[in-house]
């Protein structure tokens, strides 16, 4: 009897866990889990100690408190893939929290209703998010956490005190703060949606400007802002040293040049301008092929000058009106075409579902109108009816406001020319979570208030919405599985070279290997594959950690002060380059760089790694 009561009490948690665990297990059987980009791989290497030899939280992408915590986990047990495990727990844990909330919402429909919604949630994972769930990227994980926080907040039960409301939203508050630490820029990009969720909830309150209401919502947003502020303060303190400050300036300037004005270094039309800035032709070549780590003169001052020139000259010369017209048309195009499918289709379905649910009950009965008229004469119950009618029509301004906010965010990223899939898919996920939370709230609220006839209409709308969304998800499942299989076959083939390079370098621990950036940028890693977290005696000649204090620390382990000087001055320092890049660029760029430094060099092949990679010794004649 006691065990039966215990199961009933935790039924939603147990049921959701079983369904979610089954889904994760099925994914693990069918696919491998990968770090999606080399950014995540580099972050893992830094926090695990592979990069510098010691686990470190200064990974430049997450805020330091989170990075330091994960690095501490690696210090305690380096054999566990803590960073990848953290990302997986965050993503699947978010789906678990959503599943538990959905089960609580449909508890009156019994086990059948819970199974249906959990099956729909599973279908969402496989039909919409599959690629990102097995190719994990910290930007997407941040968006999933933001979306979950938003959904949990919107579906917080009514009829509770302000204190209970804040307590029940501790998971949402925690998720937002953690997402902010994981990927600050992405969380800030989705923060307007979080603010809209708060506005939607507040608009339903009977009295807005009273102590209870203000304390309820003020405490939630206050705790979020407090957590974000403390996280930023701790991060600022961790990077407050002179070396890290200088590198952060270099990092920001490099981001400006490479991410927003790449034409400055790729378009030969700007060679003269770069010459005037003190960037030689040989340095321009290194910047173009990303191997700028060879030259110590490409420092914070030079990169800052380039970034300032790009921002003021290239940015100022752009016809922003023409760009705005072009991007506005592009924004409208991709909303209704397959470029962003199935995310855009799902969001459009959600807009239609919210509108349909609102229209199903938006017309008040004759009794509503009578009571509304009586309200003018001071009838308190009629005032409640006015509030009810007002809430029924709230979906109109809410959808319009949401469309305006999402358009502003999309135009912001499109105008900047930075709209990779990891950002656009993230925006779709958060927007869908907002619409879903609003729909769930509308259906529950209307169901309680509507008369028998309207309840039937609501059930019809609910069924239609579920079928529409399920159809969209189901249609995306087959295509998603196919894309994932193709991508994983490609990754497995490409990564064979990386495993051979890693093994080769580790067989020669007394040597150090610099890698041509474009030769190795395509590699990724399995999250749960067998990985040696000991120090790696190799590094790329560019990238976002190049010239950082950790980069200098890494080189000092091999008695290297300067990459450029070590490559020709130390017998145990080599260059790794792929045969593909060799056929495209040869080694002339390397010889030209050293010639600009007054040194004549020869590039001699000394070894081969696998079928496609060559090891070179660079010697000064």
Residue pairs with C-beta under 8 A, 6 or more apart in sequence:
7 14
11 103
12 100
12 103
12 104
12 107
12 114
13 100
15 103
15 111
15 114
15 115
15 118
16 96
16 99
16 100
16 103
16 118
17 96
19 99
19 118
19 119
19 121
19 122
20 92
20 95
20 96
20 99
23 122
23 125
23 126
24 92
27 33
27 130
27 133
27 134
30 481
31 134
31 484
31 485
31 488
32 134
32 488
32 492
32 526
32 528
32 529
33 84
33 88
33 134
33 136
33 526
33 527
33 528
34 134
34 135
34 136
34 488
34 491
34 524
34 525
34 526
34 527
35 41
35 44
35 84
35 135
35 136
35 137
35 524
35 525
35 527
36 132
36 135
36 136
36 137
36 140
36 422
36 524
37 137
37 422
37 524
38 521
38 523
38 524
39 61
39 137
39 138
39 544
40 83
40 87
40 136
40 137
40 138
41 523
41 524
41 525
42 51
42 59
42 543
42 544
42 545
43 59
43 61
43 62
43 67
43 83
43 138
44 50
44 81
44 83
44 84
44 525
45 51
45 536
46 52
46 56
46 58
46 59
46 67
46 71
46 545
46 550
47 55
47 56
47 57
47 59
47 67
47 70
47 71
47 74
47 82
47 83
48 55
48 71
48 74
48 78
48 82
48 83
48 533
49 55
49 56
49 71
49 74
49 75
49 78
49 533
49 534
49 535
50 532
50 533
50 534
50 535
50 536
51 536
51 539
51 545
51 550
51 554
52 535
52 550
52 553
52 554
52 557
53 535
53 553
53 554
53 557
55 71
55 72
55 74
55 75
55 78
56 67
56 71
56 550
57 64
57 65
57 66
57 67
57 68
57 69
57 70
57 71
57 238
58 64
58 67
58 238
58 239
58 244
58 548
58 549
58 550
59 67
60 248
60 251
60 544
60 545
60 548
61 138
61 183
62 138
62 181
62 182
62 183
63 180
63 181
63 182
63 184
63 231
63 232
63 234
63 235
64 234
64 235
64 237
64 238
64 239
65 181
65 231
65 234
65 235
66 178
66 181
66 182
68 238
70 82
70 83
70 86
73 80
73 82
74 80
74 82
74 533
78 533
79 533
81 527
81 528
81 531
84 136
84 527
84 528
85 527
87 136
87 138
87 141
87 527
88 136
88 527
90 141
90 144
90 145
90 178
90 182
91 133
91 136
91 140
91 141
91 144
92 133
94 144
94 145
94 147
94 148
94 175
95 121
95 125
95 148
97 148
97 152
97 171
98 121
98 148
98 151
98 152
99 117
99 118
99 121
101 151
101 152
101 155
102 114
102 117
102 118
102 121
102 440
103 114
103 117
103 118
104 157
105 117
105 155
105 440
105 444
106 113
106 114
106 116
106 117
107 113
107 114
116 466
120 466
120 469
120 470
120 473
123 470
123 473
123 474
123 477
124 473
125 133
126 473
126 477
126 480
126 481
127 342
127 472
127 473
127 474
127 475
127 476
127 477
127 480
128 342
128 343
128 346
128 473
128 476
128 480
129 144
129 429
130 477
130 480
130 481
130 484
131 480
131 483
131 484
131 487
132 140
132 425
134 484
134 488
135 484
135 487
135 524
136 527
137 422
138 182
138 183
139 183
139 186
139 422
139 423
139 426
140 422
140 425
140 426
140 429
141 182
141 183
142 179
142 182
142 183
142 186
142 187
142 426
143 179
143 186
143 190
143 425
143 426
143 427
143 429
143 430
144 429
145 175
145 176
145 178
145 179
145 182
146 175
146 176
146 179
146 186
146 187
146 190
146 193
146 194
146 430
147 190
147 429
147 430
147 432
147 433
147 434
148 172
148 175
148 433
149 171
149 172
149 173
149 175
149 176
149 179
149 194
150 172
150 193
150 194
150 197
150 430
150 433
150 434
150 437
151 433
151 434
151 436
151 437
152 169
152 171
152 172
152 175
153 169
153 172
153 194
153 197
153 198
153 201
153 220
153 437
154 197
154 200
154 201
154 434
154 437
154 438
154 440
154 441
155 437
155 440
155 441
156 165
156 168
156 169
156 201
157 168
160 168
161 212
162 212
162 213
162 215
162 216
162 219
165 216
165 220
166 216
166 219
166 220
166 223
169 220
172 220
173 220
173 223
173 224
173 227
176 187
176 194
176 224
176 227
176 228
177 224
177 227
177 228
177 231
179 186
179 187
180 187
180 188
180 227
180 228
180 231
181 231
184 232
186 423
186 426
189 409
189 413
189 423
189 426
189 427
190 426
190 427
190 430
192 405
192 408
192 409
193 405
193 406
193 430
193 431
193 433
193 434
196 398
196 401
196 402
196 405
196 434
197 434
197 437
198 217
198 220
198 221
199 401
200 394
200 398
200 438
201 217
202 208
202 213
202 217
203 391
203 394
203 398
204 391
204 394
204 445
205 213
206 384
206 387
207 213
238 244
239 245
239 248
241 549
243 549
243 552
244 548
244 549
246 300
247 300
247 547
247 548
247 549
249 300
249 304
250 299
250 300
250 303
250 304
250 547
251 544
251 548
252 307
253 300
253 303
253 304
253 306
253 307
254 303
254 307
254 544
255 544
256 307
256 310
256 311
257 264
257 265
257 287
257 303
257 306
257 307
257 310
258 265
259 418
260 310
260 416
260 417
260 418
261 307
261 310
261 311
261 314
261 315
263 270
263 314
264 270
264 273
264 274
264 306
264 309
264 310
264 314
265 274
265 284
265 287
265 288
265 306
266 288
271 281
271 284
273 309
273 313
274 284
274 306
275 281
277 302
277 305
277 306
277 309
278 302
278 305
279 287
279 298
279 302
279 306
280 596
281 592
281 596
282 295
282 592
282 593
282 595
282 596
282 597
283 292
283 295
283 297
283 298
283 593
283 596
285 589
285 592
285 593
286 292
286 294
286 295
286 298
286 542
286 589
286 593
287 298
289 516
289 517
289 518
289 542
289 585
289 589
290 517
290 518
290 521
290 540
290 541
290 542
290 543
291 516
291 517
291 541
291 542
291 589
292 298
292 541
292 542
292 546
293 514
293 540
293 541
293 542
293 543
293 546
293 547
293 551
293 563
294 541
294 563
294 564
294 567
294 593
295 564
295 593
296 562
296 564
299 547
320 415
323 415
324 411
324 415
327 411
327 414
327 415
328 411
330 414
331 407
331 410
331 411
331 414
333 339
334 340
334 344
335 344
335 348
336 344
336 348
337 344
340 424
340 425
340 428
341 476
342 472
342 473
342 475
342 476
342 479
343 424
343 425
343 428
343 429
343 432
344 428
345 472
346 428
346 432
346 469
346 472
346 473
347 428
347 431
347 432
347 435
349 465
349 468
349 469
349 472
350 431
350 432
350 435
350 436
350 439
350 469
351 399
351 403
351 435
352 468
353 435
353 439
353 461
353 464
353 465
353 468
353 469
354 395
354 398
354 399
354 435
354 438
354 439
354 442
355 395
355 399
356 461
356 464
356 465
357 395
357 439
357 442
357 443
357 446
357 458
357 461
357 462
357 465
358 392
358 393
358 395
358 396
358 442
360 446
360 454
360 457
360 458
360 460
360 461
361 392
361 446
361 449
361 450
361 454
361 457
361 458
362 392
362 393
362 395
364 372
364 389
364 392
365 451
368 385
368 388
368 389
371 379
371 381
371 382
371 385
371 386
372 382
372 385
372 386
372 389
373 382
374 382
375 382
375 383
375 385
375 386
388 449
391 445
392 446
395 438
395 442
398 438
402 431
402 434
402 435
406 427
406 431
409 427
410 427
413 419
413 423
413 424
413 427
439 465
443 458
443 461
443 462
446 454
446 458
447 455
447 458
450 457
450 458
491 524
494 522
494 523
494 524
495 523
495 524
495 525
495 526
496 610
497 523
497 578
497 609
497 610
497 611
497 612
497 613
498 520
498 523
498 525
500 609
500 610
500 613
501 515
501 520
501 538
501 576
501 609
501 610
501 613
502 532
502 536
502 538
504 607
504 609
504 615
505 511
505 513
505 536
505 537
505 538
506 532
506 536
506 537
508 537
509 537
510 572
511 537
511 572
511 573
511 574
512 537
512 538
512 555
512 558
512 560
512 566
512 570
512 572
512 573
512 574
513 537
513 538
513 539
513 573
513 574
513 575
513 576
513 615
514 538
514 539
514 540
514 541
514 563
514 567
514 573
514 574
514 575
514 576
515 538
515 539
515 540
515 541
515 575
515 576
515 577
516 540
516 541
516 575
516 576
516 577
516 578
516 581
517 540
517 541
517 542
517 543
518 581
519 576
519 577
519 578
519 580
519 581
519 613
520 540
520 576
520 578
521 540
525 531
535 557
537 557
537 558
538 576
539 551
539 554
539 555
540 546
541 563
545 551
555 561
555 563
555 566
558 566
558 572
558 573
559 570
560 566
560 570
560 573
564 593
564 594
564 597
566 573
567 573
567 575
567 618
568 594
568 599
568 601
568 618
568 619
568 620
569 620
574 606
574 607
574 615
574 616
574 617
575 590
575 603
575 615
575 616
575 617
575 618
576 609
576 613
576 614
576 615
576 616
577 587
577 613
577 614
577 616
578 612
578 613
578 614
579 612
579 613
579 614
580 612
582 614
587 603
587 616
590 601
590 603
590 618
591 601
591 603
594 600
594 601
594 618
594 620
595 601
599 620
600 620
600 621
601 618
601 619
601 620
601 621
602 618
602 619
602 621
603 616
603 617
603 618
604 616
604 617
604 618
604 619
605 614
605 615
605 616
605 617
606 615
606 616
606 617
607 614
607 615
608 614
608 615
609 615
